[in-house]
Amino acid sequence: MPEKVGPRMALIYKDIQNTLRVPVVNSIFRILANYPDYLEQRWKEVSPVLRTMAFEKQADEIREMALINEFSTFPELSLKNQTKIKQLIAFNDTIFYVLPKLLIITGLFYELSYGAEKRNRSEPENEDDYYYKIPFGIVKGTEKVPLIDPGKTRGNIINVFDSIKEVHDYPLISSYYRGIANWPELLQEIWDRIKSMVGTPPYEKRKQELVVFSTNGLQNLQNVIKTQHIIMPEKESEEIRHILLAFQQKFIPEMLLDLALIKANLGGGKPAIQLSL
């Protein structure tokens, strides 16, 4: 588990991993674990639809949108001097696989919690996809790596971390970048290549397109989810609202764009959209 948690949350973490098919529990869930009643109920409500082909196909479509054409060609990085390259590639594929799912999930959590209470329910398109279940359990070949602690590292890595936070305007460094910091020279070279692209008009335009596309796909998923109102203190409700919006509108789509650029760099301009999962 990514953090020490009690038995109740450990069961939820395990179900998250098996449902999303990856050996990691991403930051959005670890933050929402501070509101255990909320996370437990919302996860219980949405997890059945997350195990369907309909959800998998929506995530595939978002993933395919992630590479920005204007930034699609790079000289290939040399990986000859890097150790454990297979582990690096598998880790990248794992995070690239799960990020589109997280974008949809944060949208679902937000709409179910703060969207219009009265939704027009109708039969979803491609109805069979909502009954066809994808395999349950972590996919063979997915990978997790130790996360470098920003508070316990010095020198080049911390300088790159500070640059990433400054360019992205993040209060904390993402778990993904803490992961690839296990390859410090590669982290430095990759960030030097892509940091000038972050925040550019093509980058921001594609980020917005990802958010809009993922949001537009929520209705059919919502139609097959049975949900109940969660009673909580107003302060906690507002905190959760801001957390979900930050992840859906900024953090997740930006990480998806960054990772698509990184994968293009590692593949000599050929994005690995067809994952080995």
Secondary structure, DSSP 8 states (H G I E B T S, - for coil): --S---HHHHHHHHHHHHHHTSS---HHHHHHTTSHHHHHHHHHHHHHHHTBHHHHHHHHHHHHT-S-GGG--------TT-SSHHHHHHHHHHHHHHHHHHHHHHHHHHHHHHS-S-------SSGGGGTSB---S--TT--------GGG--THHHHHHHHHHHHHT-SS--HHHHHHTTSHHHHHHHHHHHTTTTTSHHHHHHHHHHHHHHHHTHHHHHHT---------HHHHHHHHHHHHHIIIIIHHHHHHHHHHHHHHHTTT----S---
